[in-house]
Amino acid sequence: MSESPSFWTVDCAQGEPDLFVCMACLEEVFQGKVPINGCPGCGAVSTFEPFSLDAIRDWGTDNLIAKSVECQQTPHLHRPDSQ
């Protein structure tokens, strides 16, 4: 796939969970946005649910936790204004 993924922006109130995890594969996470054409990992559509980093640490895989931490440490790479 040569084109960049497109995203829907998700407005999250301050203090509300803003990490959106694909509930089909539990391997993809985005901060404040979700892919328009489905999960880039498994292709599932409409499967993203919001979680806080603490919640993801409670149940997530090591890979998902690492991706979630990266989202929060480098928000310019994962925010809706930078696809």
PyMOL Python script that loads the backbone (N, CA, C, O; Angstrom):
from pymol import cmd

cmd.read_pdbstr("""\
ATOM      1  N   MET A   1       0.849  -1.167   0.000  1.00  0.00           N
ATOM      2  CA  MET A   1       0.000   0.000   0.000  1.00  0.00           C
ATOM      3  C   MET A   1       0.892   1.225   0.000  1.00  0.00           C
ATOM      4  O   MET A   1       1.680   1.411   0.927  1.00  0.00           O
ATOM      5  N   SER A   2       0.787   2.052  -1.003  1.00  0.00           N
ATOM      6  CA  SER A   2       1.679   3.184  -1.131  1.00  0.00           C
ATOM      7  C   SER A   2       1.107   4.476  -0.555  1.00  0.00           C
ATOM      8  O   SER A   2       1.864   5.408  -0.282  1.00  0.00           O
ATOM      9  N   GLU A   3      -0.207   4.553  -0.363  1.00  0.00           N
ATOM     10  CA  GLU A   3      -0.762   5.789   0.153  1.00  0.00           C
ATOM     11  C   GLU A   3      -0.798   5.769   1.682  1.00  0.00           C
ATOM     12  O   GLU A   3      -0.888   4.711   2.304  1.00  0.00           O
ATOM     13  N   SER A   4      -0.726   6.956   2.267  1.00  0.00           N
ATOM     14  CA  SER A   4      -0.757   7.081   3.718  1.00  0.00           C
ATOM     15  C   SER A   4      -2.168   6.839   4.218  1.00  0.00           C
ATOM     16  O   SER A   4      -3.138   7.181   3.542  1.00  0.00           O
ATOM     17  N   PRO A   5      -2.288   6.245   5.409  1.00  0.00           N
ATOM     18  CA  PRO A   5      -3.633   6.038   5.948  1.00  0.00           C
ATOM     19  C   PRO A   5      -4.288   7.365   6.286  1.00  0.00           C
ATOM     20  O   PRO A   5      -3.613   8.327   6.653  1.00  0.00           O
ATOM     21  N   SER A   6      -5.600   7.410   6.161  1.00  0.00           N
ATOM     22  CA  SER A   6      -6.374   8.584   6.539  1.00  0.00           C
ATOM     23  C   SER A   6      -7.040   8.296   7.876  1.00  0.00           C
ATOM     24  O   SER A   6      -7.332   7.146   8.206  1.00  0.00           O
ATOM     25  N   PHE A   7      -7.277   9.361   8.642  1.00  0.00           N
ATOM     26  CA  PHE A   7      -7.808   9.192   9.981  1.00  0.00           C
ATOM     27  C   PHE A   7      -9.021  10.075  10.233  1.00  0.00           C
ATOM     28  O   PHE A   7      -9.149  11.160   9.664  1.00  0.00           O
ATOM     29  N   TRP A   8      -9.913   9.589  11.102  1.00  0.00           N
ATOM     30  CA  TRP A   8     -10.970  10.397  11.681  1.00  0.00           C
ATOM     31  C   TRP A   8     -10.413  10.960  12.970  1.00  0.00           C
ATOM     32  O   TRP A   8      -9.816  10.228  13.759  1.00  0.00           O
ATOM     33  N   THR A   9     -10.598  12.253  13.196  1.00  0.00           N
ATOM     34  CA  THR A   9     -10.218  12.867  14.453  1.00  0.00           C
ATOM     35  C   THR A   9     -11.284  12.559  15.488  1.00  0.00           C
ATOM     36  O   THR A   9     -12.479  12.630  15.200  1.00  0.00           O
ATOM     37  N   VAL A  10     -10.851  12.220  16.690  1.00  0.00           N
ATOM     38  CA  VAL A  10     -11.778  11.950  17.789  1.00  0.00           C
ATOM     39  C   VAL A  10     -11.522  12.983  18.876  1.00  0.00           C
ATOM     40  O   VAL A  10     -10.439  13.032  19.458  1.00  0.00           O
ATOM     41  N   ASP A  11     -12.526  13.807  19.144  1.00  0.00           N
ATOM     42  CA  ASP A  11     -12.401  14.813  20.197  1.00  0.00           C
ATOM     43  C   ASP A  11     -12.565  14.137  21.547  1.00  0.00           C
ATOM     44  O   ASP A  11     -13.554  13.449  21.798  1.00  0.00           O
ATOM     45  N   CYS A  12     -11.589  14.343  22.405  1.00  0.00           N
ATOM     46  CA  CYS A  12     -11.614  13.763  23.740  1.00  0.00           C
ATOM     47  C   CYS A  12     -11.508  14.893  24.756  1.00  0.00           C
ATOM     48  O   CYS A  12     -10.619  15.740  24.666  1.00  0.00           O
ATOM     49  N   ALA A  13     -12.407  14.899  25.707  1.00  0.00           N
ATOM     50  CA  ALA A  13     -12.345  15.904  26.767  1.00  0.00           C
ATOM     51  C   ALA A  13     -11.097  15.666  27.605  1.00  0.00           C
ATOM     52  O   ALA A  13     -10.636  14.533  27.743  1.00  0.00           O
ATOM     53  N   GLN A  14     -10.558  16.739  28.158  1.00  0.00           N
ATOM     54  CA  GLN A  14      -9.368  16.612  28.978  1.00  0.00           C
ATOM     55  C   GLN A  14      -9.647  15.653  30.128  1.00  0.00           C
ATOM     56  O   GLN A  14     -10.667  15.761  30.809  1.00  0.00           O
ATOM     57  N   GLY A  15      -8.739  14.723  30.332  1.00  0.00           N
ATOM     58  CA  GLY A  15      -8.892  13.733  31.385  1.00  0.00           C
ATOM     59  C   GLY A  15      -9.598  12.461  30.940  1.00  0.00           C
ATOM     60  O   GLY A  15      -9.578  11.462  31.659  1.00  0.00           O
ATOM     61  N   GLU A  16     -10.221  12.481  29.766  1.00  0.00           N
ATOM     62  CA  GLU A  16     -10.888  11.295  29.230  1.00  0.00           C
ATOM     63  C   GLU A  16      -9.875  10.441  28.465  1.00  0.00           C
ATOM     64  O   GLU A  16      -8.890  10.974  27.954  1.00  0.00           O
ATOM     65  N   PRO A  17     -10.098   9.124  28.378  1.00  0.00           N
ATOM     66  CA  PRO A  17      -9.187   8.260  27.622  1.00  0.00           C
ATOM     67  C   PRO A  17      -9.081   8.717  26.172  1.00  0.00           C
ATOM     68  O   PRO A  17     -10.090   9.018  25.535  1.00  0.00           O
ATOM     69  N   ASP A  18      -7.845   8.768  25.648  1.00  0.00           N
ATOM     70  CA  ASP A  18      -7.655   9.210  24.267  1.00  0.00           C
ATOM     71  C   ASP A  18      -6.786   8.256  23.456  1.00  0.00           C
ATOM     72  O   ASP A  18      -6.355   8.594  22.353  1.00  0.00           O
ATOM     73  N   LEU A  19      -6.527   7.075  23.992  1.00  0.00           N
ATOM     74  CA  LEU A  19      -5.797   6.052  23.249  1.00  0.00           C
ATOM     75  C   LEU A  19      -6.819   5.057  22.709  1.00  0.00           C
ATOM     76  O   LEU A  19      -7.508   4.389  23.480  1.00  0.00           O
ATOM     77  N   PHE A  20      -6.914   4.960  21.393  1.00  0.00           N
ATOM     78  CA  PHE A  20      -7.918   4.120  20.757  1.00  0.00           C
ATOM     79  C   PHE A  20      -7.280   2.814  20.285  1.00  0.00           C
ATOM     80  O   PHE A  20      -6.408   2.803  19.417  1.00  0.00           O
ATOM     81  N   VAL A  21      -7.741   1.716  20.884  1.00  0.00           N
ATOM     82  CA  VAL A  21      -7.175   0.383  20.654  1.00  0.00           C
ATOM     83  C   VAL A  21      -8.119  -0.422  19.772  1.00  0.00           C
ATOM     84  O   VAL A  21      -9.334  -0.401  19.969  1.00  0.00           O
ATOM     85  N   CYS A  22      -7.555  -1.132  18.797  1.00  0.00           N
ATOM     86  CA  CYS A  22      -8.348  -2.048  17.976  1.00  0.00           C
ATOM     87  C   CYS A  22      -8.696  -3.262  18.830  1.00  0.00           C
ATOM     88  O   CYS A  22      -7.811  -3.997  19.267  1.00  0.00           O
ATOM     89  N   MET A  23      -9.976  -3.466  19.061  1.00  0.00           N
ATOM     90  CA  MET A  23     -10.419  -4.570  19.903  1.00  0.00           C
ATOM     91  C   MET A  23     -10.448  -5.901  19.165  1.00  0.00           C
ATOM     92  O   MET A  23     -10.653  -6.945  19.783  1.00  0.00           O
ATOM     93  N   ALA A  24     -10.245  -5.877  17.855  1.00  0.00           N
ATOM     94  CA  ALA A  24     -10.203  -7.119  17.088  1.00  0.00           C
ATOM     95  C   ALA A  24      -8.848  -7.805  17.206  1.00  0.00           C
ATOM     96  O   ALA A  24      -8.778  -9.016  17.419  1.00  0.00           O
ATOM     97  N   CYS A  25      -7.767  -7.028  17.068  1.00  0.00           N
ATOM     98  CA  CYS A  25      -6.435  -7.639  17.102  1.00  0.00           C
ATOM     99  C   CYS A  25      -5.646  -7.282  18.366  1.00  0.00           C
ATOM    100  O   CYS A  25      -4.682  -7.965  18.713  1.00  0.00           O
ATOM    101  N   LEU A  26      -6.057  -6.213  19.049  1.00  0.00           N
ATOM    102  CA  LEU A  26      -5.374  -5.741  20.268  1.00  0.00           C
ATOM    103  C   LEU A  26      -3.901  -5.426  20.026  1.00  0.00           C
ATOM    104  O   LEU A  26      -3.068  -5.576  20.920  1.00  0.00           O
ATOM    105  N   GLU A  27      -3.589  -4.987  18.806  1.00  0.00           N
ATOM    106  CA  GLU A  27      -2.197  -4.682  18.462  1.00  0.00           C
ATOM    107  C   GLU A  27      -1.979  -3.273  17.934  1.00  0.00           C
ATOM    108  O   GLU A  27      -0.834  -2.840  17.804  1.00  0.00           O
ATOM    109  N   GLU A  28      -3.051  -2.544  17.625  1.00  0.00           N
ATOM    110  CA  GLU A  28      -2.908  -1.201  17.072  1.00  0.00           C
ATOM    111  C   GLU A  28      -3.537  -0.192  18.015  1.00  0.00           C
ATOM    112  O   GLU A  28      -4.597  -0.438  18.590  1.00  0.00           O
ATOM    113  N   VAL A  29      -2.868   0.956  18.171  1.00  0.00           N
ATOM    114  CA  VAL A  29      -3.364   2.016  19.045  1.00  0.00           C
ATOM    115  C   VAL A  29      -3.015   3.364  18.426  1.00  0.00           C
ATOM    116  O   VAL A  29      -1.930   3.543  17.874  1.00  0.00           O
ATOM    117  N   PHE A  30      -3.944   4.304  18.523  1.00  0.00           N
ATOM    118  CA  PHE A  30      -3.738   5.655  18.007  1.00  0.00           C
ATOM    119  C   PHE A  30      -4.245   6.632  19.055  1.00  0.00           C
ATOM    120  O   PHE A  30      -5.191   6.339  19.787  1.00  0.00           O
ATOM    121  N   GLN A  31      -3.612   7.788  19.122  1.00  0.00           N
ATOM    122  CA  GLN A  31      -4.013   8.796  20.091  1.00  0.00           C
ATOM    123  C   GLN A  31      -4.855   9.871  19.421  1.00  0.00           C
ATOM    124  O   GLN A  31      -4.381  10.586  18.539  1.00  0.00           O
ATOM    125  N   GLY A  32      -6.124   9.978  19.853  1.00  0.00           N
ATOM    126  CA  GLY A  32      -7.007  11.025  19.361  1.00  0.00           C
ATOM    127  C   GLY A  32      -7.455  10.872  17.921  1.00  0.00           C
ATOM    128  O   GLY A  32      -7.938  11.833  17.322  1.00  0.00           O
ATOM    129  N   LYS A  33      -7.306   9.691  17.358  1.00  0.00           N
ATOM    130  CA  LYS A  33      -7.737   9.460  15.980  1.00  0.00           C
ATOM    131  C   LYS A  33      -7.915   7.960  15.757  1.00  0.00           C
ATOM    132  O   LYS A  33      -7.370   7.139  16.495  1.00  0.00           O
ATOM    133  N   VAL A  34      -8.690   7.618  14.721  1.00  0.00           N
ATOM    134  CA  VAL A  34      -8.842   6.227  14.305  1.00  0.00           C
ATOM    135  C   VAL A  34      -8.749   6.172  12.782  1.00  0.00           C
ATOM    136  O   VAL A  34      -9.161   7.116  12.108  1.00  0.00           O
ATOM    137  N   PRO A  35      -8.217   5.087  12.234  1.00  0.00           N
ATOM    138  CA  PRO A  35      -8.085   4.983  10.776  1.00  0.00           C
ATOM    139  C   PRO A  35      -9.451   4.869  10.091  1.00  0.00           C
ATOM    140  O   PRO A  35     -10.317   4.111  10.530  1.00  0.00           O
ATOM    141  N   ILE A  36      -9.625   5.620   9.029  1.00  0.00           N
ATOM    142  CA  ILE A  36     -10.884   5.624   8.281  1.00  0.00           C
ATOM    143  C   ILE A  36     -11.153   4.269   7.624  1.00  0.00           C
ATOM    144  O   ILE A  36     -12.284   3.785   7.642  1.00  0.00           O
ATOM    145  N   ASN A  37     -10.142   3.670   7.057  1.00  0.00           N
ATOM    146  CA  ASN A  37     -10.321   2.428   6.299  1.00  0.00           C
ATOM    147  C   ASN A  37     -10.104   1.173   7.128  1.00  0.00           C
ATOM    148  O   ASN A  37      -9.835   0.108   6.571  1.00  0.00           O
ATOM    149  N   GLY A  38     -10.214   1.274   8.432  1.00  0.00           N
ATOM    150  CA  GLY A  38     -10.075   0.107   9.291  1.00  0.00           C
ATOM    151  C   GLY A  38      -8.679  -0.022   9.867  1.00  0.00           C
ATOM    152  O   GLY A  38      -7.779   0.758   9.555  1.00  0.00           O
ATOM    153  N   CYS A  39      -8.526  -1.006  10.697  1.00  0.00           N
ATOM    154  CA  CYS A  39      -7.267  -1.254  11.391  1.00  0.00           C
ATOM    155  C   CYS A  39      -6.167  -1.615  10.403  1.00  0.00           C
ATOM    156  O   CYS A  39      -6.352  -2.512   9.580  1.00  0.00           O
ATOM    157  N   PRO A  40      -5.025  -0.936  10.467  1.00  0.00           N
ATOM    158  CA  PRO A  40      -3.936  -1.275   9.560  1.00  0.00           C
ATOM    159  C   PRO A  40      -3.315  -2.641   9.849  1.00  0.00           C
ATOM    160  O   PRO A  40      -2.638  -3.208   8.992  1.00  0.00           O
ATOM    161  N   GLY A  41      -3.538  -3.165  11.038  1.00  0.00           N
ATOM    162  CA  GLY A  41      -2.982  -4.469  11.394  1.00  0.00           C
ATOM    163  C   GLY A  41      -3.833  -5.635  10.937  1.00  0.00           C
ATOM    164  O   GLY A  41      -3.319  -6.612  10.393  1.00  0.00           O
ATOM    165  N   CYS A  42      -5.160  -5.530  11.160  1.00  0.00           N
ATOM    166  CA  CYS A  42      -6.025  -6.674  10.864  1.00  0.00           C
ATOM    167  C   CYS A  42      -7.154  -6.352   9.887  1.00  0.00           C
ATOM    168  O   CYS A  42      -7.839  -7.262   9.419  1.00  0.00           O
ATOM    169  N   GLY A  43      -7.359  -5.076   9.574  1.00  0.00           N
ATOM    170  CA  GLY A  43      -8.387  -4.682   8.623  1.00  0.00           C
ATOM    171  C   GLY A  43      -9.775  -4.509   9.218  1.00  0.00           C
ATOM    172  O   GLY A  43     -10.699  -4.124   8.502  1.00  0.00           O
ATOM    173  N   ALA A  44      -9.946  -4.781  10.502  1.00  0.00           N
ATOM    174  CA  ALA A  44     -11.259  -4.648  11.135  1.00  0.00           C
ATOM    175  C   ALA A  44     -11.732  -3.196  11.077  1.00  0.00           C
ATOM    176  O   ALA A  44     -10.933  -2.264  11.168  1.00  0.00           O
ATOM    177  N   VAL A  45     -13.040  -3.023  10.925  1.00  0.00           N
ATOM    178  CA  VAL A  45     -13.640  -1.693  10.824  1.00  0.00           C
ATOM    179  C   VAL A  45     -14.515  -1.459  12.058  1.00  0.00           C
ATOM    180  O   VAL A  45     -15.195  -2.369  12.532  1.00  0.00           O
ATOM    181  N   SER A  46     -14.488  -0.232  12.566  1.00  0.00           N
ATOM    182  CA  SER A  46     -15.323   0.171  13.709  1.00  0.00           C
ATOM    183  C   SER A  46     -15.059  -0.660  14.963  1.00  0.00           C
ATOM    184  O   SER A  46     -15.989  -1.007  15.691  1.00  0.00           O
ATOM    185  N   THR A  47     -13.805  -0.971  15.207  1.00  0.00           N
ATOM    186  CA  THR A  47     -13.477  -1.799  16.363  1.00  0.00           C
ATOM    187  C   THR A  47     -12.621  -1.080  17.392  1.00  0.00           C
ATOM    188  O   THR A  47     -12.153  -1.705  18.344  1.00  0.00           O
ATOM    189  N   PHE A  48     -12.405   0.218  17.224  1.00  0.00           N
ATOM    190  CA  PHE A  48     -11.537   0.956  18.142  1.00  0.00           C
ATOM    191  C   PHE A  48     -12.314   1.462  19.353  1.00  0.00           C
ATOM    192  O   PHE A  48     -13.397   2.030  19.217  1.00  0.00           O
ATOM    193  N   GLU A  49     -11.747   1.248  20.531  1.00  0.00           N
ATOM    194  CA  GLU A  49     -12.342   1.697  21.786  1.00  0.00           C
ATOM    195  C   GLU A  49     -11.314   2.515  22.556  1.00  0.00           C
ATOM    196  O   GLU A  49     -10.120   2.224  22.488  1.00  0.00           O
ATOM    197  N   PRO A  50     -11.764   3.546  23.297  1.00  0.00           N
ATOM    198  CA  PRO A  50     -10.833   4.407  24.036  1.00  0.00           C
ATOM    199  C   PRO A  50     -10.417   3.809  25.384  1.00  0.00           C
ATOM    200  O   PRO A  50     -11.223   3.215  26.100  1.00  0.00           O
ATOM    201  N   PHE A  51      -9.140   3.985  25.701  1.00  0.00           N
ATOM    202  CA  PHE A  51      -8.592   3.546  26.978  1.00  0.00           C
ATOM    203  C   PHE A  51      -7.546   4.547  27.440  1.00  0.00           C
ATOM    204  O   PHE A  51      -6.968   5.274  26.632  1.00  0.00           O
ATOM    205  N   SER A  52      -7.311   4.577  28.729  1.00  0.00           N
ATOM    206  CA  SER A  52      -6.190   5.343  29.280  1.00  0.00           C
ATOM    207  C   SER A  52      -4.956   4.450  29.234  1.00  0.00           C
ATOM    208  O   SER A  52      -5.068   3.232  29.095  1.00  0.00           O
ATOM    209  N   LEU A  53      -3.790   5.056  29.352  1.00  0.00           N
ATOM    210  CA  LEU A  53      -2.549   4.281  29.382  1.00  0.00           C
ATOM    211  C   LEU A  53      -2.537   3.342  30.575  1.00  0.00           C
ATOM    212  O   LEU A  53      -2.085   2.203  30.451  1.00  0.00           O
ATOM    213  N   ASP A  54      -3.019   3.785  31.722  1.00  0.00           N
ATOM    214  CA  ASP A  54      -3.052   2.916  32.905  1.00  0.00           C
ATOM    215  C   ASP A  54      -3.921   1.688  32.670  1.00  0.00           C
ATOM    216  O   ASP A  54      -3.558   0.584  33.077  1.00  0.00           O
ATOM    217  N   ALA A  55      -5.059   1.872  32.020  1.00  0.00           N
ATOM    218  CA  ALA A  55      -5.935   0.731  31.731  1.00  0.00           C
ATOM    219  C   ALA A  55      -5.252  -0.247  30.777  1.00  0.00           C
ATOM    220  O   ALA A  55      -5.333  -1.460  30.969  1.00  0.00           O
ATOM    221  N   ILE A  56      -4.582   0.274  29.757  1.00  0.00           N
ATOM    222  CA  ILE A  56      -3.885  -0.592  28.803  1.00  0.00           C
ATOM    223  C   ILE A  56      -2.776  -1.359  29.501  1.00  0.00           C
ATOM    224  O   ILE A  56      -2.540  -2.526  29.190  1.00  0.00           O
ATOM    225  N   ARG A  57      -2.096  -0.720  30.437  1.00  0.00           N
ATOM    226  CA  ARG A  57      -1.047  -1.418  31.198  1.00  0.00           C
ATOM    227  C   ARG A  57      -1.617  -2.575  32.014  1.00  0.00           C
ATOM    228  O   ARG A  57      -0.912  -3.551  32.271  1.00  0.00           O
ATOM    229  N   ASP A  58      -2.880  -2.481  32.425  1.00  0.00           N
ATOM    230  CA  ASP A  58      -3.509  -3.544  33.218  1.00  0.00           C
ATOM    231  C   ASP A  58      -3.741  -4.819  32.410  1.00  0.00           C
ATOM    232  O   ASP A  58      -3.633  -5.918  32.952  1.00  0.00           O
ATOM    233  N   TRP A  59      -4.060  -4.687  31.118  1.00  0.00           N
ATOM    234  CA  TRP A  59      -4.456  -5.869  30.351  1.00  0.00           C
ATOM    235  C   TRP A  59      -3.747  -6.039  29.007  1.00  0.00           C
ATOM    236  O   TRP A  59      -3.851  -7.098  28.388  1.00  0.00           O
ATOM    237  N   GLY A  60      -3.040  -5.028  28.555  1.00  0.00           N
ATOM    238  CA  GLY A  60      -2.452  -5.074  27.216  1.00  0.00           C
ATOM    239  C   GLY A  60      -1.228  -5.981  27.103  1.00  0.00           C
ATOM    240  O   GLY A  60      -0.578  -6.316  28.093  1.00  0.00           O
ATOM    241  N   THR A  61      -0.945  -6.359  25.874  1.00  0.00           N
ATOM    242  CA  THR A  61       0.274  -7.106  25.600  1.00  0.00           C
ATOM    243  C   THR A  61       1.469  -6.159  25.722  1.00  0.00           C
ATOM    244  O   THR A  61       1.304  -4.939  25.723  1.00  0.00           O
ATOM    245  N   ASP A  62       2.661  -6.723  25.823  1.00  0.00           N
ATOM    246  CA  ASP A  62       3.864  -5.889  25.902  1.00  0.00           C
ATOM    247  C   ASP A  62       3.965  -4.973  24.685  1.00  0.00           C
ATOM    248  O   ASP A  62       4.334  -3.806  24.812  1.00  0.00           O
ATOM    249  N   ASN A  63       3.637  -5.502  23.505  1.00  0.00           N
ATOM    250  CA  ASN A  63       3.699  -4.719  22.268  1.00  0.00           C
ATOM    251  C   ASN A  63       2.695  -3.567  22.295  1.00  0.00           C
ATOM    252  O   ASN A  63       3.037  -2.443  21.926  1.00  0.00           O
ATOM    253  N   LEU A  64       1.474  -3.830  22.723  1.00  0.00           N
ATOM    254  CA  LEU A  64       0.453  -2.786  22.775  1.00  0.00           C
ATOM    255  C   LEU A  64       0.823  -1.718  23.801  1.00  0.00           C
ATOM    256  O   LEU A  64       0.634  -0.528  23.549  1.00  0.00           O
ATOM    257  N   ILE A  65       1.340  -2.123  24.933  1.00  0.00           N
ATOM    258  CA  ILE A  65       1.766  -1.165  25.956  1.00  0.00           C
ATOM    259  C   ILE A  65       2.880  -0.280  25.410  1.00  0.00           C
ATOM    260  O   ILE A  65       2.862   0.934  25.609  1.00  0.00           O
ATOM    261  N   ALA A  66       3.847  -0.880  24.723  1.00  0.00           N
ATOM    262  CA  ALA A  66       4.954  -0.106  24.151  1.00  0.00           C
ATOM    263  C   ALA A  66       4.440   0.903  23.126  1.00  0.00           C
ATOM    264  O   ALA A  66       4.889   2.049  23.110  1.00  0.00           O
ATOM    265  N   LYS A  67       3.503   0.489  22.269  1.00  0.00           N
ATOM    266  CA  LYS A  67       2.935   1.406  21.278  1.00  0.00           C
ATOM    267  C   LYS A  67       2.165   2.529  21.956  1.00  0.00           C
ATOM    268  O   LYS A  67       2.210   3.673  21.504  1.00  0.00           O
ATOM    269  N   SER A  68       1.464   2.215  23.030  1.00  0.00           N
ATOM    270  CA  SER A  68       0.690   3.219  23.760  1.00  0.00           C
ATOM    271  C   SER A  68       1.598   4.241  24.419  1.00  0.00           C
ATOM    272  O   SER A  68       1.316   5.439  24.393  1.00  0.00           O
ATOM    273  N   VAL A  69       2.675   3.777  25.004  1.00  0.00           N
ATOM    274  CA  VAL A  69       3.647   4.687  25.622  1.00  0.00           C
ATOM    275  C   VAL A  69       4.258   5.581  24.558  1.00  0.00           C
ATOM    276  O   VAL A  69       4.423   6.782  24.775  1.00  0.00           O
ATOM    277  N   GLU A  70       4.597   5.005  23.403  1.00  0.00           N
ATOM    278  CA  GLU A  70       5.154   5.792  22.309  1.00  0.00           C
ATOM    279  C   GLU A  70       4.178   6.869  21.855  1.00  0.00           C
ATOM    280  O   GLU A  70       4.590   7.995  21.577  1.00  0.00           O
ATOM    281  N   CYS A  71       2.895   6.543  21.776  1.00  0.00           N
ATOM    282  CA  CYS A  71       1.880   7.534  21.394  1.00  0.00           C
ATOM    283  C   CYS A  71       1.924   8.728  22.331  1.00  0.00           C
ATOM    284  O   CYS A  71       1.848   9.873  21.885  1.00  0.00           O
ATOM    285  N   GLN A  72       2.044   8.475  23.609  1.00  0.00           N
ATOM    286  CA  GLN A  72       2.017   9.570  24.567  1.00  0.00           C
ATOM    287  C   GLN A  72       3.344  10.311  24.645  1.00  0.00           C
ATOM    288  O   GLN A  72       3.366  11.487  25.007  1.00  0.00           O
ATOM    289  N   GLN A  73       4.440   9.658  24.317  1.00  0.00           N
ATOM    290  CA  GLN A  73       5.747  10.314  24.370  1.00  0.00           C
ATOM    291  C   GLN A  73       6.044  11.113  23.116  1.00  0.00           C
ATOM    292  O   GLN A  73       6.828  12.061  23.164  1.00  0.00           O
ATOM    293  N   THR A  74       5.437  10.753  21.999  1.00  0.00           N
ATOM    294  CA  THR A  74       5.660  11.453  20.730  1.00  0.00           C
ATOM    295  C   THR A  74       4.321  11.830  20.112  1.00  0.00           C
ATOM    296  O   THR A  74       3.969  11.343  19.038  1.00  0.00           O
ATOM    297  N   PRO A  75       3.571  12.703  20.795  1.00  0.00           N
ATOM    298  CA  PRO A  75       2.215  13.012  20.309  1.00  0.00           C
ATOM    299  C   PRO A  75       2.172  13.606  18.916  1.00  0.00           C
ATOM    300  O   PRO A  75       1.168  13.449  18.222  1.00  0.00           O
ATOM    301  N   HIS A  76       3.233  14.287  18.479  1.00  0.00           N
ATOM    302  CA  HIS A  76       3.221  14.868  17.133  1.00  0.00           C
ATOM    303  C   HIS A  76       3.159  13.791  16.059  1.00  0.00           C
ATOM    304  O   HIS A  76       2.740  14.077  14.938  1.00  0.00           O
ATOM    305  N   LEU A  77       3.563  12.564  16.368  1.00  0.00           N
ATOM    306  CA  LEU A  77       3.500  11.470  15.402  1.00  0.00           C
ATOM    307  C   LEU A  77       2.151  10.773  15.409  1.00  0.00           C
ATOM    308  O   LEU A  77       1.816  10.061  14.463  1.00  0.00           O
ATOM    309  N   HIS A  78       1.377  10.969  16.459  1.00  0.00           N
ATOM    310  CA  HIS A  78       0.161  10.184  16.629  1.00  0.00           C
ATOM    311  C   HIS A  78      -1.096  11.023  16.781  1.00  0.00           C
ATOM    312  O   HIS A  78      -2.180  10.470  16.965  1.00  0.00           O
ATOM    313  N   ARG A  79      -0.981  12.330  16.710  1.00  0.00           N
ATOM    314  CA  ARG A  79      -2.144  13.181  16.848  1.00  0.00           C
ATOM    315  C   ARG A  79      -2.810  13.372  15.486  1.00  0.00           C
ATOM    316  O   ARG A  79      -2.159  13.211  14.454  1.00  0.00           O
ATOM    317  N   PRO A  80      -4.089  13.712  15.471  1.00  0.00           N
ATOM    318  CA  PRO A  80      -4.824  13.852  14.220  1.00  0.00           C
ATOM    319  C   PRO A  80      -4.236  14.843  13.224  1.00  0.00           C
ATOM    320  O   PRO A  80      -4.403  14.669  12.016  1.00  0.00           O
ATOM    321  N   ASP A  81      -3.549  15.880  13.705  1.00  0.00           N
ATOM    322  CA  ASP A  81      -3.021  16.874  12.786  1.00  0.00           C
ATOM    323  C   ASP A  81      -1.764  16.401  12.072  1.00  0.00           C
ATOM    324  O   ASP A  81      -1.253  17.101  11.197  1.00  0.00           O
ATOM    325  N   SER A  82      -1.260  15.231  12.428  1.00  0.00           N
ATOM    326  CA  SER A  82      -0.073  14.686  11.743  1.00  0.00           C
ATOM    327  C   SER A  82      -0.332  13.238  11.392  1.00  0.00           C
ATOM    328  O   SER A  82      -0.174  12.347  12.226  1.00  0.00           O
ATOM    329  N   GLN A  83      -0.722  13.010  10.173  1.00  0.00           N
ATOM    330  CA  GLN A  83      -1.079  11.669   9.748  1.00  0.00           C
ATOM    331  C   GLN A  83       0.159  10.996   9.236  1.00  0.00           C
ATOM    332  O   GLN A  83       0.105   9.840   8.816  1.00  0.00           O
TER     333      GLN A  83
END
""", "prot")
cmd.dss("prot")
cmd.show_as("cartoon", "prot")
cmd.util.cbc("prot")
cmd.orient("prot")
